[in-house]
Amino acid sequence: DLPYFNILDGNKIIFKEGAHNINKNLVIPVGFSVFINENTKINLLNKSSIISYSPLYLLGSQEYPITVASSDSTGQGIFVVNAQDTSVLNFTNFYNLSNPYKSGWGLTGAITFYKSDVEINSCLFSGNLSGDDYLNIVNSNFLINKTKFFNVNADAFDSDFSNGNISSSQFTNCGNDGLDISGSKIKAYNLIMDEIGDKGISAGENSQLKISEFKISNSAIGMCSKDLSNITGNNISIDNAQIGLTAFQKKPEYGPGRITCNSIVIQDAELPYLIEKESSCIIDLVSINNTYKKVEDILYGVEYGKASN
């Protein structure tokens, strides 16, 4: 009954080239491979979502990218769950989407991968309308390269209990955090952030982040390590922030945060360092004074940053 794709060899779903309106939920069961090739536009209407238990291969090109958007501003994004093979997103632009929210359940991200590995190359995530995250990757492995997050409603990219690399990517005009990681192990290289409403990078719940070549400007907070998380960094520039670096404990079941950086420049910050008493921050082998007793009491919209539930 669906005119916009063909099924080949019994297990390959191939979307036809061109523009397609999807006005009801498209649920793809396990056992397929889903291909959307260059010069294809997917328009999600009437609160519809693509929910796939199989890997997605969105194979756009620089000349003919794929577009996934919602012209009526009701489209509820993409959810990939328990896919057995690695999804691939190349040259795909996401616009004007919201998080899936159906009867009895909902997600925080407009684009979500749950227990589903993914590689994302040269994509754009722009102008989401609702949800805590634009891209949410949960319990998965990932690679993100040359990707842009622009005009984001809240957090741009949220990694929960995942492992991955992110490189050569940009985050611009994000309502909350640029990169929010929990319980994750991530390597990041060559990230640029500008106009971040809360934290450029927030690492929590025993996350391990290694980052180099990071530039952030015009943000509330440059980098934050909390709850047994450890950030190690090199060649970092923080310009025009309320707080440059902060480390603290938020959740009682965890512990203090740690930051260790070399070759870092912090300019025009109201408070370059906000380090809780039991947490640590070492810059170029020199320990930063950690005299604040309860950092959480002055963050999250109290004195600095944005309010958080």
C-alpha positions in Angstrom: 0.0 0.0 0.0 3.0 2.3 0.3 4.1 3.8 -3.1 7.4 5.3 -2.1 9.6 2.3 -1.8 10.3 -1.1 -3.4 11.3 -4.4 -1.7 14.1 -6.3 -3.4 15.5 -9.7 -2.7 12.9 -10.1 0.1 14.9 -8.0 2.6 16.0 -4.7 1.0 13.7 -1.7 1.3 14.7 0.9 -1.3 13.1 4.3 -1.3 12.4 5.7 -4.7 14.2 8.8 -5.7 12.2 12.0 -5.4 9.9 13.6 -2.8 7.7 11.5 -0.5 5.0 12.5 2.0 4.6 10.1 4.9 1.5 10.8 6.9 1.3 7.8 9.2 3.9 5.9 11.3 6.2 3.8 9.2 7.3 0.8 11.3 10.0 -1.4 9.7 10.5 -4.8 11.4 13.7 -6.7 12.0 15.4 -8.5 9.2 15.6 -5.7 6.6 18.1 -3.2 5.2 16.6 0.2 4.5 18.2 2.3 1.7 17.4 6.0 1.0 19.6 7.2 -1.8 20.7 10.7 -3.0 18.2 13.3 -4.2 15.4 12.0 -2.0 13.2 14.1 0.3 11.2 12.6 3.1 8.4 14.8 4.5 6.9 13.6 7.8 3.4 14.8 8.3 0.5 14.3 10.7 2.8 13.4 13.7 4.3 10.5 11.8 7.6 8.8 12.6 9.9 6.3 11.0 10.5 3.5 13.6 12.9 0.9 12.4 14.1 -2.4 14.0 16.5 -2.7 11.0 19.5 -0.6 10.0 19.1 2.5 7.9 21.4 3.5 5.1 20.8 7.2 4.1 23.3 7.6 1.4 23.1 11.1 0.1 25.9 13.0 -1.6 27.4 16.5 -1.4 25.7 17.4 -4.7 22.4 15.7 -3.9 21.8 15.4 -0.2 18.9 13.6 1.4 16.4 15.7 3.3 14.2 14.5 6.2 11.9 17.3 7.3 8.3 18.2 8.3 6.5 20.8 6.3 3.5 20.9 8.7 5.9 21.0 11.8 4.4 17.9 13.3 6.8 15.2 12.1 8.2 13.2 15.0 11.6 12.0 13.7 13.3 8.7 13.4 13.8 5.9 16.0 16.2 3.0 15.3 16.0 0.3 17.9 17.9 -3.0 18.3 19.2 -2.9 14.7 21.7 -5.7 14.2 24.0 -3.9 11.7 25.5 -0.5 11.7 23.3 2.3 10.2 25.0 4.9 8.0 23.9 8.5 7.5 25.8 10.3 4.8 25.0 13.9 3.6 21.5 13.9 5.2 19.8 17.1 6.3 17.3 17.0 9.2 14.9 20.0 9.6 11.9 21.0 11.6 11.5 17.7 13.5 10.3 16.8 17.0 10.8 13.9 19.3 8.5 10.9 18.9 5.7 11.0 21.4 3.0 8.3 21.0 0.2 7.0 23.2 1.9 5.6 26.2 5.5 6.3 25.4 7.9 9.0 24.3 11.5 9.7 23.5 13.7 12.7 24.3 15.5 12.9 20.9 14.1 13.7 17.4 16.6 11.3 16.0 17.3 8.3 18.3 19.5 5.2 18.0 18.9 2.7 20.8 21.2 -0.4 20.9 21.9 0.4 17.3 25.4 1.3 16.1 25.6 4.2 13.7 28.0 6.2 11.5 27.1 9.8 10.7 29.1 11.7 8.1 28.6 15.3 6.7 25.0 15.6 8.1 23.0 18.6 9.3 20.7 18.7 12.3 18.8 22.0 12.2 15.7 23.6 13.7 14.1 21.0 15.8 10.9 22.0 17.5 10.6 20.0 20.8 12.4 17.4 22.8 15.4 17.4 25.1 17.8 16.4 22.4 18.1 16.6 18.6 20.3 13.5 18.3 20.2 10.9 21.1 22.4 7.7 21.0 21.8 5.2 23.7 23.8 2.0 24.5 25.4 2.1 21.1 28.7 2.6 19.3 29.0 5.6 17.0 31.2 7.7 14.7 30.3 11.3 13.9 32.3 13.3 11.4 31.9 16.7 9.6 28.4 17.2 11.0 26.7 20.4 12.0 24.1 21.1 14.6 22.3 24.5 14.0 19.5 26.3 15.7 18.8 23.5 18.2 15.8 23.7 20.6 17.7 22.2 23.6 20.7 19.8 23.7 22.3 19.1 20.3 23.8 15.7 20.9 23.1 13.4 23.9 25.2 10.2 24.3 23.9 7.9 27.0 26.0 4.8 28.0 27.6 4.7 24.5 31.1 4.6 23.1 32.2 6.7 20.1 34.3 9.3 18.3 33.2 12.7 17.1 35.4 14.9 14.9 35.4 18.0 12.8 31.9 19.0 13.8 30.2 22.3 14.6 27.5 23.3 17.1 25.8 26.7 16.7 22.9 28.4 18.5 22.0 25.5 20.8 19.4 26.2 23.5 21.0 24.0 26.2 24.1 21.8 25.9 26.2 21.2 22.8 27.5 17.8 23.8 25.8 16.0 26.7 27.3 12.7 27.7 26.3 10.3 30.5 28.0 7.0 31.3 29.9 7.2 28.0 33.4 6.9 26.6 34.1 9.4 23.9 37.0 10.8 21.9 36.4 14.2 20.3 38.6 16.2 18.0 38.3 19.5 16.2 34.9 20.7 17.6 33.7 24.3 17.2 30.8 25.7 19.3 29.2 29.1 19.3 26.2 30.5 21.1 25.6 27.6 23.5 22.8 28.4 26.0 24.1 26.2 28.8 27.2 23.9 28.7 29.3 23.4 25.7 30.3 20.0 27.0 28.6 18.3 29.9 30.1 14.9 31.1 28.2 13.0 33.8 27.6 9.6 35.4 31.2 8.3 35.2 31.8 9.4 31.6 35.3 9.5 30.1 36.0 12.2 27.5 39.2 12.8 25.7 39.1 16.0 23.6 41.6 18.0 21.6 41.3 21.1 19.3 38.2 22.4 20.9 37.0 26.0 20.5 33.9 27.4 22.2 32.6 31.0 22.3 29.6 32.9 23.6 28.4 30.2 26.0 27.1 30.0 29.5 29.6 27.3 30.5 32.6 25.9 28.5 33.1 22.4 29.9 31.6 20.6 32.9 32.7 17.4 34.5 30.4 15.9 37.2 29.6 12.6 39.0 32.9 10.7 38.7 33.4 11.9 35.1 36.9 12.6 33.8 37.7 15.1 31.0 41.2 15.2 29.6 41.9 17.9 26.9 44.5 19.6 24.8 44.5 22.8 22.8 41.2 24.2 24.1 40.0 27.8 23.6 37.0 29.2 25.7 36.0 32.8 24.9 33.2 34.9 26.4 31.6 32.5 28.9 30.0 32.9 32.2 32.1 30.0 33.5 35.1 28.5 31.8 35.5 25.1 33.5 33.5 23.5 36.3 33.7 20.2 38.2 31.5 18.9 40.9 29.2 16.2 42.2 25.5 16.4 41.5 24.1 12.9 42.2 24.8 11.3 45.6 25.3 7.8 44.2 28.4 9.0 42.2 31.3 11.2 43.2 33.4 14.3 42.3 34.3 15.4 38.8 37.8 15.7 37.3 39.3 17.8 34.6 42.9 17.7 33.3 43.9 20.0 30.4 47.0 21.2 28.7 47.3 24.3 26.5 44.0 25.9 27.4 43.1 29.6 26.9 40.1 31.1 28.7 39.2 34.7 27.8 36.4 37.0 28.9 35.0 34.6 31.4 33.1 35.9 34.4 34.5 33.0 36.4 37.3 31.0 34.7 37.1 28.1 37.1 34.3 26.8 39.4 35.7 23.7 41.2 33.9 22.0 44.0 35.9 21.1 47.1 36.3 17.3 46.5 36.6 17.7 42.7 39.8 18.5 40.8 41.0 20.6 37.9 44.6 20.4 36.7 45.7 22.9 34.1 49.3 22.5 32.6 50.2 20.4 35.7 49.0 23.1 38.1 46.0 22.3 40.4 43.3 24.9 40.4 41.9 26.1 43.8 38.8 24.0 44.7 37.2 25.9 47.6 33.5 25.9 46.5 31.4 23.7 48.8 28.3 23.1 46.7 28.6 24.0 43.1 25.1 22.7 42.2 23.6 25.4 44.4 24.8 28.2 42.1 24.4 26.4 38.7 21.2 25.4 36.8 19.8 28.8 36.5 20.4 29.9 40.1 23.4 32.1 39.3 24.9 30.5 36.2 23.7 28.3 33.3 20.2 27.2 32.7 17.5 25.6 34.8 17.3 21.8 34.6 14.7 19.3 35.8 
